[in-house]
Amino acid sequence: MTLAARALLLLLVFTATNLLAQTNIAYCDNYSTLQQCIDAATSGGSHAGTAVMTPNLERDLTSTVILYSNTTLRCEQGSLIKRASGALLGSGSLSPAMLQNQHAIGGPTDSNIVIDGCTIDGNRAAQDNAKTAGIQLYAQPGSKVTNVVIRNSTIQNTPSQGIYGFNWQNVEIAANNFINDAGVTNVNDGAINVVSTNGGSTKISVHHNRCDSTLSATGCFKFAASNMQPITQIDVSNNNITVGANGTASLGIELFGGGVNTAIQQFVVAGNIINGANAVDQATWGISIGGASYGTVTGNTIANTSAFGIETIASFTTVSHNILNNTGPITWDANTNPQTNVVFSDNVIVSPACRGIFFIASGANYLDTGTVASNIIRAPLRSCTDGSAPAAIRVQASGCAT
């Protein structure tokens, strides 16, 4: 083969490869529905593809959009994905989603899904009794949802959770806004809710997000696990959170594993800014760590969460370098299970409600090997709702307090 012929062949191969790559990008203004656009980009999930919501394009959803493995949904400035009025309502305990992975109800692992730069609007203003979540990502027993990135997006006005799921592995949720009534009113998991259903989750990173639950009166981030279905290697860092106030428990960040300390392991909660929407609401919490071990809660700034600043039901954990202002106490709690080896150091607690640091145990559930060092607790201590005297540090065991 001559050099000229060889060069021509290489050019043809390059051109064909480039054209094939281009066919894996679909621009959604060329399709009447978002699902058609995703199907075109991926040939119905048979290969990797990118669906692009072009600038200022709006697509109103009348049914759940399915995200296949190896799918990227990229949204350009001004585009909008919105639930159509009267659509995706749900019934009973069923909460449909606007976007959902393909094999949520069974099948192989879904992986390599990216949602980037999208505005996802649940149309709560329609007042049609919908129970719709923004994004649902979950898998059945024996499978996982893996390698997922949700970034630079706004999830708003969702009648149910902004993002809901279970059986996660390698999931990153970064630089998103959860605003304008994202979540169910008067519940504790408005923006993100990961649960221990049909399997545990691992390697979750939630960082640099903004959650404002003022209007929906909800909490923001909840991660629930159990001893049999644990959450491991979870990092919740550098988020900006406003906790809604509703008169019942509403939390900024909750890692919930009950009383069993193996439910949540290897956790980091760091550098978050948490503010209660109503400084006098007695049921607003900053951070709650329950049923956990081998973790750190450090460098968080918390204000106006009167119930608790930081609740710790954990072992082998360090709570350090946090700044609390006008909050409930930092607590170490063994009411349900013995706890051991927790360090509380270098925290600054200003004007706490009743107590600055509070240790509580009961019956056979003991606290063992705790360290309290170099904390600053600044008066005034506010009055206690239980009638006890305010105290900078209080230890209560089996009904006897010192």
Protein Blocks (a to p, Z undefined) as FASTA:
>chain_A
ZZklmmmmmmmmmmmmmmmmmmmpccfklpfbfklmmmmmnnnopaccdddddehiacdd
fbdcdddehiacdddehiacdddehianbgajbccdfbdcfklngccddehiacehiacd
ehlmnonopabdfbdcdddehiacehiadehiacehiabdfbdcehiehiadehiaceeh
iajehiablmbccddehiacehiadehiacdfklnopafbdcdddfklccehiadehiac
ddddehiacdfbdcdebjafklpgciadehiacddfblklckbcfbdcehiahiadehia
cehilkbmbdcddehiacehiacehiacddddfklbccehiadehiacehiehiabdcdd
ehjbccehiadehiacdddddddfklpacdfbdcdeehiaZZ
